[in-house]
């Protein structure tokens, strides 16, 4: 494991690497993204997603042969009883959890990693590189170990005082346990530079979180949810709740649901509300207790999904979200304890974000309806609420019991006193869709010069009709 004190990056060195970005990505991933671009702002998303011709059956075969997938769908019997007691008559939907902690590295990210590693092995690469502070690094390292490939995981771990967030340190440990080389960085601009430099130096495969391979790998998760609900209950789920960060989880799951025929299932994203804290801020880095599944990723990556390590991200959440809700840090800690003490399942924070939202949503829905929480993840010393809350206290964040509506990210964490205090806040998806269009169009071209193909592209990206896009623009 390497802990880098910060590579001295001169302007000339940085610009030289950035100028080579497209060629580095093309050679390390096997995709010429620029061929999918058209006109000034458009790109052909469907063609890009079909670059690798993997059917659902083929993906399932690959994943099954590497111990990935076919995870159990578990009813939350005791939590459901509690929801029934606090819901009005005839309401209180049944919650089921897809227990993705049963995958080899303990999260749904094994699905995202599986195809990248399969492709790297098939094409003769000696190793893989990925940049992530999350579970994806462990998944890449695990799958690489199965195939005898080397893995390099690049993480932002520390603030400028070299203090590491306990959850990220836990994930570093997990990556190293699978034999990966872990490069640990301080938060800042060197992550992307180090990632590109490592790809160029090693000639390894780019196991990007945002490539078509990574997103298509998650399609089996949505497909399995729809398939099992249809088999067990003779109906598709009414809603699937997905923890939303960079959008890949939402995108892949929704695409799988659609492929299984569950096109009417409502896809609801959930994030921890960290308004006011910047995900890349040195000052804010250790004042948040959640390293993923929060608004620091969920909001900006919805408005600008292409702010990633490939030219066009395959994660497009606004194409698939029907609703997007927020909950607080304290509510997730409360739900984590509830899951452990009522259902005997100790699981990590990311999946419990969507479970927290599901409890509030269940009270809105009829008792004959089904909600599926789309994932769980493993827990560990650094992910456990005790470690997170202790770390928050050490960084000046107040921990208290009470009404989570008084939560102020970075200043306090308010843990509810009872389940009735759990609630959700809706994000205005139309506002995000309008912001997406403004970002794409402003400072790039005159709005009146948009081609019909570009209007159609904006319609597909936002789930707005062509007429609505035109009305918004003109």
GIZIUR-V272135 format. One record per pair of residues at least 24 apart in sequence whose C-alpha atoms are under 6 Angstrom apart, sorted by sequence separation. I is the first residue (numbers start at 0). GAP is how many residues later the second one is. If there is no record, write none. Layout:
# GIZIUR-V272135
I	GAP
I	GAP
This chain:
# GIZIUR-V272135
72	24
126	24
128	24
130	24
270	24
331	24
350	24
72	25
243	25
350	25
71	26
112	26
238	26
242	26
243	26
350	26
71	27
108	27
112	27
156	27
158	27
237	27
238	27
239	27
240	27
241	27
242	27
243	27
70	28
151	28
153	28
155	28
156	28
157	28
158	28
238	28
240	28
242	28
70	29
109	29
150	29
151	29
152	29
153	29
154	29
155	29
156	29
347	29
432	29
108	30
151	30
154	30
155	30
346	30
347	30
155	31
221	31
225	31
346	31
347	31
220	32
346	32
214	33
218	33
222	33
104	34
140	34
217	34
218	34
221	34
222	34
67	35
132	35
217	35
221	35
137	36
141	36
215	36
218	36
219	36
137	37
140	37
214	37
218	37
222	37
140	39
244	48
243	49
244	49
242	50
245	51
244	52
245	52
244	53
272	53
243	54
266	54
267	54
269	54
271	54
272	54
245	55
266	55
267	55
268	55
269	55
270	55
271	55
272	55
267	56
269	56
271	56
359	63
250	64
250	66
247	67
249	67
246	68
246	70
127	76
126	77
127	77
128	77
129	77
127	78
128	78
129	78
124	79
329	83
269	84
329	84
330	84
119	85
329	85
115	91
115	97
326	97
114	98
325	98
288	99
324	99
325	99
324	100
324	101
111	102
211	102
323	102
324	102
209	103
210	103
323	103
209	104
111	105
110	106
111	106
110	107
242	111
241	112
240	113
287	122
158	123
286	123
239	131
237	132
238	132
239	132
240	132
241	132
236	133
239	133
240	133
302	133
273	135
318	142
318	143
317	144
318	144
48	163
28	176
27	177
28	177
27	178
0	180
1	180
2	180
3	180
0	181
1	181
2	181
3	181
169	212
166	215
165	216
166	216
92	269
91	270
106	270
91	271
105	271
92	272
105	272
91	273
92	273
90	274
91	274
92	274
90	275
91	275
96	275
99	275
100	275
86	276
89	276
90	276
92	276
93	276
94	276
95	276
96	276
97	276
98	276
99	276
100	276
89	277
92	277
94	277
97	277
98	277
100	277
41	412
